[in-house]
Amino acid sequence: MRKKLFVAVIAVIVSALAFPAAGRDLKILYWNIQNGMWSDQGNNYDNFVDFVKSEDPDICVWCEAESRYFTDSGDRIENCEDAYLPWNWDILAKRYGHNYVLVSGKRDTFPQVITSKYPIRIVKRVNGNGDDVIVVHGAGVAQVEVGNKTLNIVTIHSWPYKYTYMADDKKASTERKEGAMFRAKEMEYICQQTIESVPEAASQFWMMLGDFNARSRVDNHVYKMAEDDKDFLVHDYIRNNTPYIDIIEKLYPNDFQPTTLSGKRIDLVYMTEPLFKKVRSAEIIRSGFAKSVRDPRKIKGFCKPSDHYPIRVELKF
């Protein structure tokens, strides 16, 4: 009997070594929180914190993660001392259980912030080359250590306007589609400075996510834009020059998933194949606290809680 039990125990150990566990559960939550969750700052961010707690993510990526306007007002915060975010993200993140905070991309007052249950470190911030390329809102690549695995996260928030940066004649610039071309130049530079600079990246765990402010050609069955529309340039570059996979498009083929109240899909999550293979589910959240509505006072065109929807991604990492 003891011999049989010993053999059984050995068999279990060998099996565990030969077939290791699939990995740990990992949940990532991304959201453009529209100027630092302006709609909830007068409520001490309580609704926002409750929402994040209910999602219980391991890693969060926030776009527009800085307070830019006073509560219930369209008046700009001019002095950084008056802005709660991004300076107090460490305090806010601890309220929903995250002890690690990193401002990953920041060049102006539209930063991207990562908060996490796991240690984070900055690898590179990408603001431009000081010559002919400017990444207006900044971008960044960070690493999160999850157990014995390294997750590379590239955060972005592309130029939002139809005219180019610092345009002298905004109308003429818009007519020439210069805003779209400027975004494409931003994206090419960001990719070259991040995933394209690592020869073995395609076999590693990489993701790029954020507010791209650009439509993807794969959604043109909805948009019905001209095939040569320059607004496609951003995602065309990513699809043609990097190993990234658009995970929502891959999981929901021909099923359009808007990420903004205006009905566009401009917030995307890209992953390399090794990371994508670990995805269990991905969903755009449009209900509950995340349901977007126009501010009835029409202050600065704001929405409550944001004009964008969060994206939840669950993996076995």
Backbone torsions as a table, in degrees:
resi	resn	phi	psi	omega
1	MET	NA	-45.3	179.8
2	ARG	-63.6	-38.3	179.6
3	LYS	-63.4	-41.9	179.0
4	LYS	-64.5	-40.5	179.4
5	LEU	-64.8	-41.3	179.2
6	PHE	-62.4	-44.1	179.4
7	VAL	-62.5	-39.9	-179.9
8	ALA	-64.6	-42.1	179.3
9	VAL	-63.4	-44.5	178.2
10	ILE	-60.2	-40.8	-180.0
11	ALA	-62.4	-40.1	178.8
12	VAL	-64.7	-43.0	-179.5
13	ILE	-63.7	-45.9	179.6
14	VAL	-61.6	-41.3	179.3
15	SER	-62.4	-41.8	-179.3
16	ALA	-64.9	-36.1	179.6
17	LEU	-74.0	-36.8	-177.9
18	ALA	-75.6	-32.4	-177.8
19	PHE	-127.3	78.8	-177.1
20	PRO	-62.7	159.6	179.3
21	ALA	-57.0	148.8	-175.7
22	ALA	-63.2	-17.4	-179.0
23	GLY	129.5	177.7	-179.2
24	ARG	-94.2	153.5	175.6
25	ASP	-67.2	135.8	179.0
26	LEU	-139.6	123.9	179.1
27	LYS	-115.8	130.8	179.0
28	ILE	-117.3	132.9	179.4
29	LEU	-121.3	122.1	176.6
30	TYR	-114.3	144.7	176.4
31	TRP	-163.7	134.6	164.2
32	ASN	-83.6	107.7	-171.2
33	ILE	-93.1	23.5	173.8
34	GLN	44.4	86.5	175.7
35	ASN	53.6	57.3	171.2
36	GLY	66.7	36.8	-179.7
37	MET	54.4	50.8	-179.1
38	TRP	-52.1	-40.3	-173.3
39	SER	-67.8	-18.6	-176.9
40	ASP	-115.2	1.9	-176.7
41	GLN	-68.5	-28.6	176.8
42	GLY	-74.5	-10.5	179.1
43	ASN	-106.7	21.5	-179.0
44	ASN	60.2	23.4	179.1
45	TYR	62.5	21.2	-175.0
46	ASP	-63.0	-42.9	-179.8
47	ASN	-66.4	-39.5	177.8
48	PHE	-62.3	-47.2	180.0
49	VAL	-61.8	-43.1	179.0
50	ASP	-61.5	-40.1	178.9
51	PHE	-63.1	-47.8	-178.7
52	VAL	-64.3	-40.5	176.7
53	LYS	-58.7	-41.8	-178.8
54	SER	-65.9	-30.4	177.1
55	GLU	-79.9	-29.7	-179.3
56	ASP	49.3	55.4	178.9
57	PRO	-76.6	155.7	174.3
58	ASP	-87.2	-31.6	-180.0
59	ILE	-136.9	135.5	174.9
60	CYS	-120.7	142.4	171.7
61	VAL	-124.8	120.6	-177.2
62	TRP	-114.7	130.4	170.1
63	CYS	-100.4	158.3	-174.3
64	GLU	52.1	52.0	-171.1
65	ALA	-93.7	30.9	179.3
66	GLU	-131.7	139.5	175.5
67	SER	-71.1	122.7	-177.1
68	ARG	-119.5	-19.4	-177.2
69	TYR	-132.1	149.0	176.7
70	PHE	-68.1	156.5	-178.0
71	THR	-57.6	133.8	177.8
72	ASP	55.3	33.7	-175.2
73	SER	-149.0	153.0	172.4
74	GLY	-96.4	11.1	179.7
75	ASP	-80.2	128.8	-177.9
76	ARG	-70.5	143.7	170.7
77	ILE	-82.8	112.2	-175.4
78	GLU	-90.2	-33.4	-178.5
79	ASN	-98.6	128.4	-177.2
80	CYS	-61.8	-24.2	179.1
81	GLU	-65.2	-22.5	-179.0
82	ASP	-88.5	-7.2	-177.7
83	ALA	-94.0	124.9	179.5
84	TYR	-71.4	-42.4	179.3
85	LEU	-109.7	145.2	13.0
86	PRO	-91.2	1.4	-170.2
87	TRP	-65.9	-22.5	-176.3
88	ASN	-115.5	24.8	177.6
89	TRP	-61.6	-30.9	179.0
90	ASP	-61.9	-40.0	178.9
91	ILE	-69.9	-45.3	-178.3
92	LEU	-65.4	-42.6	-177.9
93	ALA	-64.8	-35.5	179.2
94	LYS	-63.3	-27.0	179.9
95	ARG	-67.0	-24.9	175.8
96	TYR	-111.1	18.3	168.6
97	GLY	93.8	15.1	178.8
98	HIS	-109.0	124.0	-178.2
99	ASN	-99.1	-7.0	-178.0
100	TYR	-116.6	131.8	-176.5
101	VAL	-136.9	139.1	177.7
102	LEU	-144.1	128.0	168.4
103	VAL	-82.0	104.4	-170.6
104	SER	-85.6	-41.4	178.4
105	GLY	-132.0	125.4	179.1
106	LYS	-158.8	119.8	171.8
107	ARG	-126.0	-26.2	179.1
108	ASP	-135.6	-144.5	-177.0
109	THR	-98.0	25.9	176.4
110	PHE	-126.1	62.7	-175.5
111	PRO	-78.7	163.8	167.6
112	GLN	-107.7	138.3	-177.4
113	VAL	-127.1	137.4	173.9
114	ILE	-111.2	132.0	170.5
115	THR	-123.0	152.2	-170.1
116	SER	-158.5	156.5	169.5
117	LYS	-83.7	-11.9	-177.2
118	TYR	-115.2	156.5	-179.3
119	PRO	-60.0	140.3	179.1
120	ILE	-123.2	146.5	170.5
121	ARG	-139.7	145.4	177.6
122	ILE	-80.1	135.9	174.4
123	VAL	-98.8	-46.3	-177.5
124	LYS	-161.3	141.2	168.4
125	ARG	-106.1	138.0	-173.1
126	VAL	-117.7	109.3	-177.9
127	ASN	-118.8	-6.1	-177.4
128	GLY	127.7	178.1	-176.0
129	ASN	-104.3	6.3	179.5
130	GLY	74.6	6.8	-178.5
131	ASP	-128.8	-89.0	-174.6
132	ASP	-110.1	4.0	178.7
133	VAL	-127.0	126.1	174.9
134	ILE	-124.0	128.9	171.4
135	VAL	-99.3	97.4	-163.1
136	VAL	-58.2	-50.2	-179.1
137	HIS	-89.4	-2.5	-177.0
138	GLY	79.1	159.0	175.0
139	ALA	-144.1	169.4	-179.8
140	GLY	-156.8	155.6	171.2
141	VAL	-122.5	128.6	-177.8
142	ALA	-128.4	162.6	175.5
143	GLN	-122.5	133.5	175.3
144	VAL	-114.0	126.8	179.9
145	GLU	-92.4	111.8	-179.9
146	VAL	-113.6	102.8	-173.7
147	GLY	62.7	-125.6	178.6
148	ASN	-102.0	17.4	-179.2
149	LYS	-114.2	147.6	178.2
150	THR	-109.2	123.8	176.8
151	LEU	-104.9	119.6	177.9
152	ASN	-92.6	123.5	-176.8
153	ILE	-120.9	120.5	174.1
154	VAL	-103.5	122.3	179.5
155	THR	-107.3	138.9	-178.5
156	ILE	-141.1	157.4	169.5
157	HIS	-151.1	101.0	-171.4
158	SER	-77.1	162.2	175.6
159	TRP	-52.3	129.7	-170.8
160	PRO	-94.7	-12.5	-167.1
161	TYR	-96.8	162.1	179.4
162	LYS	-78.1	-21.1	176.2
163	TYR	-97.9	162.4	-177.2
164	THR	-77.0	165.0	177.9
165	TYR	-63.4	132.5	178.9
166	MET	61.8	33.0	-179.3
167	ALA	-65.7	134.9	175.5
168	ASP	-75.1	-39.5	179.6
169	ASP	-123.0	95.0	-174.0
170	LYS	-62.7	-37.9	-179.4
171	LYS	-64.6	-48.4	179.8
172	ALA	-64.4	-38.9	178.8
173	SER	-64.0	-40.3	177.4
174	THR	-62.1	-44.9	-179.4
175	GLU	-61.7	-30.1	179.8
176	ARG	-88.7	4.3	178.9
177	LYS	60.4	33.7	-175.2
178	GLU	-72.5	-25.9	176.5
179	GLY	-63.3	-43.3	178.8
180	ALA	-64.3	-39.6	179.1
181	MET	-68.6	-35.7	177.2
182	PHE	-64.6	-43.8	177.9
183	ARG	-59.2	-43.0	-179.2
184	ALA	-62.3	-37.8	178.3
185	LYS	-67.7	-40.2	174.1
186	GLU	-55.8	-50.5	-174.2
187	MET	-65.6	-41.1	177.7
188	GLU	-59.0	-43.5	-179.2
189	TYR	-67.3	-42.8	179.4
190	ILE	-60.0	-47.0	-179.4
191	CYS	-64.0	-41.2	-179.9
192	GLN	-64.8	-33.3	-178.4
193	GLN	-84.2	-12.3	-176.5
194	THR	-117.6	-96.9	-171.7
195	ILE	-65.5	-34.6	-178.7
196	GLU	-73.5	-13.9	179.6
197	SER	-87.3	-2.9	-178.8
198	VAL	-116.3	104.3	-173.6
199	PRO	-56.1	-34.5	-176.3
200	GLU	-95.4	12.6	-174.1
201	ALA	-58.6	-34.5	-177.3
202	ALA	-61.4	-23.2	179.4
203	SER	-100.0	5.5	-179.7
204	GLN	-108.2	178.2	179.5
205	PHE	-93.6	99.1	-180.0
206	TRP	-124.3	144.5	171.0
207	MET	-142.4	148.7	173.5
208	MET	-131.0	129.1	-175.6
209	LEU	-148.9	155.9	179.0
210	GLY	154.1	-166.0	178.5
211	ASP	-95.9	104.0	-175.4
212	PHE	-84.3	-15.6	-179.4
213	ASN	51.7	31.3	-179.2
214	ALA	-147.7	143.3	177.7
215	ARG	-82.5	153.8	177.5
216	SER	-103.0	142.9	179.4
217	ARG	-59.0	-29.2	-177.5
218	VAL	-66.7	-15.9	179.5
219	ASP	-99.8	11.0	-173.5
220	ASN	-71.5	-11.7	172.6
221	HIS	-66.0	-18.5	176.0
222	VAL	-96.7	-48.1	-175.2
223	TYR	-71.5	-36.9	-178.4
224	LYS	56.3	44.6	177.0
225	MET	-88.8	164.4	175.7
226	ALA	-61.2	141.1	-176.3
227	GLU	-61.2	-26.3	-179.8
228	ASP	-97.9	16.9	179.4
229	ASP	-61.3	132.0	-176.0
230	LYS	-69.3	-13.6	178.3
231	ASP	-67.1	-17.2	178.6
232	PHE	-81.9	-9.8	-171.0
233	LEU	-60.3	-37.9	-177.5
234	VAL	-58.9	-55.1	-176.0
235	HIS	-77.0	-26.5	173.1
236	ASP	-59.9	-42.0	-179.7
237	TYR	-62.8	-45.9	-178.6
238	ILE	-61.0	-46.6	-176.4
239	ARG	-67.5	-32.5	-174.7
240	ASN	-92.3	-15.4	-171.4
241	ASN	-127.5	-3.7	-179.1
242	THR	-131.3	164.7	177.4
243	PRO	-84.8	10.2	-175.6
244	TYR	-68.8	146.4	174.7
245	ILE	-115.5	130.8	174.9
246	ASP	-77.1	103.2	-167.0
247	ILE	-70.4	-35.1	179.0
248	ILE	-67.3	-43.2	177.9
249	GLU	-62.6	-36.9	-178.7
250	LYS	-71.2	-38.8	-177.7
251	LEU	-82.9	-25.4	-178.6
252	TYR	-127.0	63.1	-176.7
253	PRO	-61.9	131.9	179.7
254	ASN	61.2	15.8	177.4
255	ASP	-117.5	94.1	-172.7
256	PHE	-63.2	130.7	-176.1
257	GLN	-123.0	88.3	-178.6
258	PRO	-64.7	148.3	179.9
259	THR	-116.9	4.1	178.7
260	THR	-132.6	158.1	177.2
261	LEU	-60.8	-30.0	-179.6
262	SER	-76.2	-3.2	174.0
263	GLY	90.2	19.4	178.7
264	LYS	-105.6	155.5	172.4
265	ARG	-109.2	91.4	-178.3
266	ILE	-120.0	-5.6	172.8
267	ASP	-100.7	118.9	-175.4
268	LEU	-130.2	155.3	173.1
269	VAL	-120.8	119.1	176.6
270	TYR	-107.8	144.8	177.0
271	MET	-141.3	151.1	168.6
272	THR	-73.3	160.7	-174.6
273	GLU	-59.1	-43.4	179.4
274	PRO	-58.4	-35.3	178.4
275	LEU	-77.4	-41.5	180.0
276	PHE	-59.3	-34.4	179.7
277	LYS	-63.9	-17.5	179.9
278	LYS	-94.3	-1.4	-179.3
279	VAL	-73.8	128.7	175.3
280	ARG	-94.7	-36.5	179.7
281	SER	-162.1	157.5	173.9
282	ALA	-147.7	137.6	-173.6
283	GLU	-150.5	141.1	172.0
284	ILE	-92.3	124.8	-173.6
285	ILE	-92.7	119.3	-177.3
286	ARG	-125.3	14.0	-177.2
287	SER	-125.7	174.7	179.9
288	GLY	63.5	-141.6	-178.6
289	PHE	-58.9	-31.1	-175.6
290	ALA	-77.5	-9.3	-179.9
291	LYS	-60.8	127.3	-173.9
292	SER	-93.3	131.1	175.4
293	VAL	-137.1	149.2	176.9
294	ARG	-67.4	139.3	174.3
295	ASP	-63.7	122.4	-174.9
296	PRO	-62.2	-22.1	179.6
297	ARG	-83.0	-7.1	178.6
298	LYS	57.6	37.6	178.4
299	ILE	-76.7	115.7	176.3
300	LYS	54.3	18.9	-178.4
301	GLY	70.0	18.7	-177.7
302	PHE	-67.2	156.2	171.4
303	CYS	-118.6	159.9	175.6
304	LYS	-115.5	131.0	-10.1
305	PRO	-78.2	-15.1	179.5
306	SER	-161.0	161.0	174.4
307	ASP	-85.4	-0.4	176.1
308	HIS	-115.1	159.6	176.4
309	TYR	-106.0	149.5	176.6
310	PRO	-73.0	156.6	173.6
311	ILE	-121.6	126.4	179.2
312	ARG	-107.2	130.5	178.1
313	VAL	-127.7	128.4	178.8
314	GLU	-116.5	133.0	-177.7
315	LEU	-129.4	161.4	165.1
316	LYS	-109.7	96.9	-166.7
317	PHE	-103.1	NA	NA
